[in-house]
Structures are given as C-alpha cells and as structure tokens.
C-alpha cells in the first residue's frame, strides 16, 4: 500500500560548459533495472549481442586504470582559510540534514543548500555546527557530476573547520562510475547475459564530460564512502533494499565488506555489489514495513531514510510506460511510508521533480 507524502519545513571544480538538458518525464530505464521489474535479458549492462556491430552513442572504451585504494592512503582536500568559516564550539551537535539524489544537477543542489542556509551566496559552508549527509548518486544523467563531487568534498572540509560535518554515502551510481573507470569493457556475467560496466554506465546516464574530468582524488573519495550509517535514530542508506543484509550484521561490518570488495578489484564481485545496491522498492508494497524492520533490528535506528527510488514512482504519480509524456511530478518534500518507518528522499530531479534537502527529524 502506498501512503501519502509528508513535508516539513525546516570551489567547485573546473568550469564546465553547461548545455540545456532535456528531461524525460516518462519512466526511465533504471526504474526497471532489476528483477522483477525487467524482462530477462534486458539488464542495462548487457553488452552488444554477438553479431551486432557498433556501440551506444558516445561510447568510448576505457582502460583499467583506476588505482586500488587501500587503508592508510589519504585524500587531500585544500580549503582556502580565508573562505572557510571560523570554527566555533557548541554544547552539542548541530541540526541534522539529509540530501537526496543529486545526479549531476549542481545548480539545483546549490540552490537547495542555499535555501536551507547551509551555504552562502558564494557556495561556502554557512551552517556552523550543522551536520549534513548526502545519500549517494552524485553523478550520471545530469550535466555536472564532477562539479557535484568537488562541491561535496570542499564542503566536507569547510564544515569540519566550523565544528560541523558534511558526509556522504555510496550510491549505486558511484559503484557504476568506479566500475566503468576500473573495468571498462571487461565482460561480466550479469545473470541475464554478458555485460560490461562501461555499457551499463552509458545506458544509465553516464556523461562523457564526467569521465573526462574524473581524477584520482575523486576515485579515492568514492571508493571510501560508507554504505550505511545510523545518526540520531535514523538509519541512513542509499537504496530501498534489504540486500545490505548480505554484507554484514552490523554497520561496521557492512561498510568494511563493501570497501574490501572494492579493494580486491574483482570485476564479478564489484558487479554483484552494484547489482544488489541497484535493487529497489523493497519497502513499498505489501510486507514493506517488515522489510524496513529487518534492517532496523539488525543495524539500529527507529526509521530508515533512503534515496535511490524517485518519490513519484513510490507514490504512483509517475509510472506508465505507454510512451506518452506525463506531467511534471509534484514533489514538495520527503515521502513517509511503510507504516511511517521509511522516509524517501529522491525527489526525482532527473525528471523535473525536486532536489530535496531536509532537516531531520521529520514529524510522523
């Protein structure tokens, strides 16, 4: 059963030439990436069938040149001391905010953060001891995924200098971009035929400009992101799936297992991780509340907060596949469902919905 929505108020990298992005209001392919939402043989990572020539438009084979990041390696982020706010003490933690899927829409992200008072007009941290969590999926589909990552990395350093923090979780699109860079055209058994990370990345909105601008420090940062975290009774995850349970019985174990999987550099293992974290809708239908409880009982927290599945699909506002353009989805805030145990944060910015930044807790 689908419940109603609930809303409660509360240096980027190098310049990139922006072009107008046409948004398709119909159901994009990624909604049906995984069973039971896809017919056999239609996984977006499937390679070109034998005997057929050519590649998807814009296809550029990549080399297996992603450095494997091990414990002890460091990621350096430079902060301009004149731009960063001065640190100041507090008796307790600041307010908690979460951000839904950004998918390369840097302008929309900056606007949403500015509206909540988290950054100033120049794009610098302006929230003192506030705590900010991004729920993953920074790149693909939108025009400037690398600019989004650059902003989040910089805000992480600036927030820490002010006594707050800005942190991020790993989404399935981070795994997809890492896999495309690391494994390129290496064949993998997808369960529905031969696939490659490169083909899957392109078919799921991979942007050549992002790949061209991707640097080692971006790769290191993505490879180290946690898969889930519990903050103030909120279990933060990217995907609305129970497959996190396959990777451990504690938050620390899951996060360690994900990092170790990436470190081992095995294409089949990384593909399986991507495939599992691409699954969705576990909390939406009959039995959804029980699925949420299985995660909360294992990892802690009283509510789960996730991105990944756009709210218009969870509410049924958008979802037909008849080829007709649908109206712009009316997303005003997070969607609370599964007996009030789940909060969805993907406002559907890729379909002209809304990029959500929300202060927690959210009223029942």
N, C-alpha and C positions, 0 to 999 in steps of 0.2 A: 504494500500500500504506500502511496506517495503522499506525504504530508505537505502542508503549506510552507511558504518561505517566511523567514523572520529576519527583520533588520533592526539593528540598534546603533544609534549614532555614537558616537563616542566623543673629478675629472674623469668623467668618462674617458674612454679610450680615444684612439684617433678618430677624427671626424669621418663620417660616412655619408656619402651622397644618399639622401632619402628619396625614394620614389613612392608614388601612391600605391597603396596595397588594396587590391580588390578583395573584399571579404565575401565568402560564400555562406549564406545563411542556412544552407541545407546541411544535412548531416555529413560531416567529413568522414573520410575513410577510417580514421583512427578510432571512431566510436565502435567499430566492428572489427577491431584488430584480432581479438582473441575469442576462442570458443566460449560460450555458444553463440557468439554474435557474428561469426564469419563462417562462410561455407568452406568446406575442405579445399585446400589448395589456393586460398586467396589471401594468405598472410602477406602483409605489406612488405615483408622482407624477401619474398620469393624472388629468385633470380630469373633472368630471361630464360624461358624454356628452351631446351635443346632444339637446334634447327632454326631458331629465330635470331635474326641479327639486330644489332643496334642496342642502345641503352636509353633509359629515360632522358628526357631533355635536360641538358645541363650536367649530365653525368661526367664526372672526372675521376678516374681511378686514383686511389691514394695509396701511399706506401705505408708499410707497417713501421711507423717511426715514432709512435707515442712512447715516451720514456715511462718505464715502470717505476712508480713511486713507492718507496719503502719507508718504514718508520725511521725517524731521525732526519729525513730530508726536510728542508724548510722552504716555505713560500714567503717571498719578500713582498711587502706592500708598502709603498712610500706614501707618507702623509705629509702634506705641507703644514708645518707647525703654525703658520700664520692663518691658514684656512680652517684648521681643526679647532673646535671649541675647547676651551679650557676644562680640565677635569674638575668635578666638584663632588663632594661627599654627600651621602644620604643615609638616613637611618634604616632604610630598607630598599628592596628592589623597586625600580620604576614600573610604570604601566606596561602591560604586555600586548603586543600587536602581532598579527599574522598577515601574510600576503599570499594571495592565491597565485595561480599560474600566470606567468608574465609572457612567455613565448615571443620574446624579442620586441615587445611593444614598449620601447624605452620612454617615449614621450608620455604615454598613458601612465606608466609607472611613476615617473617623476611628478606628474600632476596629482596622482592619488596620494603619494607620500607627502607632497606639499599641502594638500588639503587637510591631512591629519596632523600637520605641524611637525612632521618627523624630519623634514629637510627644509632649508631656507630657499630663497629665490635663486641662489647660486648653485643649488644642488648639494649643499653640505649638511651634515648631521646637525639637527637643531633641536634634539629631543632630550638632551641631558642624559639621565639615567634610565630612560625608557629601554625596553627590551623588544627587539624586532626579529621575527622568524619568517623566513621565506620557505614555502612548502615545495619548492622544486619546479622544474620545467622553465628554465630561463631562456632557452633558445628554440629555434625552429618555428616555422610558419610566419613569424613577424620579421620586420626589417632589420633589427639590430640586436641580435642575441649577445654578441660580444660586448657591445656597449652596456647591456644589462649586467653582465657578469662583472665588467670593470666597475660599474657603479656599486654593486653589492660588495665587492671586495674593498673598495675605498671606504664605504660607509661602515664596514666592519671595523676598520682601523680607527675611524673618527669616533664611532660610538664608544669604543673601548677607552679612548682618550678622555671621554666625558663621563666615564663611570657607568655607562650602559653597555649594551651589546647589540650587534646585528649578526645573526647566524642563519644558516641555510641547510635544508635537507636535500637529499639526492632524489631527483625525479627520473622517470623512465627516459626522458629526452636527454638528460645528462649521460646516462648509460649509452644511449643511441649515438650521441656525438663522440663519446670516448671510443666506442666500438668502431665507428666509421673511420676515425683517425688511426686507431691502433691496428685494426684488422683489415680495413679496406674491402677488397673483393675476395677475401678468403672464404671459401664455401663453408656453410654450416648446415647441419640437418635441423630444419625448423619444425619438424613434425608434420609439415604439410608440403614437403619438397625441399629442394636445395634453396638456400637463402644466403644473403651476404649482408653485413652491417651497412655497407655503402648503399646498397639498393634500398634497404629499409629506411635509412636516414633520408634519402632523397624522396621516397614515397610518403614520408611522414613530415614533410615540410622543411627538410634541410636546406639551408641557404648557403650558396657558394661564397658569398661575402663573409659569412661567419667562418667557414673553413679556411678561407684565405687569411683571415686575421687571427686565427687561433694560435696562441703561443704556449710555450712550455708552462708558464706560471698559471695560465687558465686551466691546462690539463691537470696539473698538480692539485689545484684547488678543487676541481670537480671530483677527482679520484678520492679525495679525503672526506667528502661530505658524509655526514651520518644519514642513515636510512630512517631513523625514528628517534623521538625524544619525548620525555614527559616533563611538562612545565606547569606548575600551579594546578595540577589535577587534569590537565589537558594532554592527551596522548596525540602528539603531532606526527603525522605520516604524510607521504605524498599520495599514495594510491589507495583507493577504497577497495581493498582486497585483504583476504586473510593469508595470503602467501608469505607474509613476513614470518609466519609461524614455521615455515620450512627452514629458516635460517638461524633459529635460536629461541631459547625460552626466557631470555632477558634482553633488555635494551642493549646492554653492553655486548652480549654475545652476537646479536643480530648485526650490530654495527661493525664488530670485529670480523665477522664472517664475510660481510659484503666487501670490506677493504681487502681482506685476504684473497677473496675471489678475483678481484681486480689485479692484485699483485702477482698472482700465479700466471696471469697472461694466457689463459687457455680460452680459445675462442668459443668452444662449446659451453664452458662454464659461464662465461660472460653473457653469451646469448641466452642461456637458460635463466639467468638473473634478470636480464632485460625482459624476457617473455613473461616471467612471473610478476614483475612490477608493472607490466602493461595491463594486466587484468583489472577489471573494474566492475562496479555495480554489485559488489558483494553485500552491501548494506541496504540496497534499495527496495528489494521485493520481499516476499514472504520469507521469514527467517532472517531478515537483515539485522534486526535488533540482537538476535542471538549471535550472529557473526561479529557484531561490534563487541558484545560482552566477552566473546572468546579472546579478543585482543586485549581488552581492558583487564580481564582476570589474569592474563599472562604477563603483561608489561606494566600494568598500573594505570592510574588515572580514572576519572569518572565520566569523561567524554572524549570522543575521538574527533580530531579536526584534520580534514584532508583536502587535497586539491584533486587534480587528475581528471575527474569526470565533470564536464561542464554542467552547471545547475540547470540550464534549460532541458537537458536530457533527463536529469533526475526528476524534474517536475512534470515532464511530458509536454512542456510547452513547444519544444522543437524535437522532431524525431521522425518525420515522414521521409520516405525515400522515393517519392513519386516523381522527382525531378523538377518540381515546381519550387520557385523561390518562396521562402517563408518570411514573415515579417520579422523585424529586428526583435530579439528576445528582450523582455522587460525584466532585467535583473537589477534589483535595488540593494540587495545585501545578501549575506550568507543564507544558506538553506539548512534548516534544522529538521531532521527526520530520524527514522529508526527509533521510535519511542523517545525522541529527544536526546538520544545518546550520540548522534553524529551531526557534525557541522561541516557542510560542504563549502569550499572557498573558491572554487574555479568559476568565476562569473562569466566565462565564455568570451573573453576579449577577442579571440580569434574569429568569432562570428558576430562581431559588433555588439557584444554584450557589455560587460563592465569588468575592469580590473579591480579586484576587491582588496582593500586594506582594512582590517577590522580589529578593534580593541577587544580583548577578552578579559573577563568572562562575558558571555552572551546570555541574556536572560532566557529562561525556558519558555 
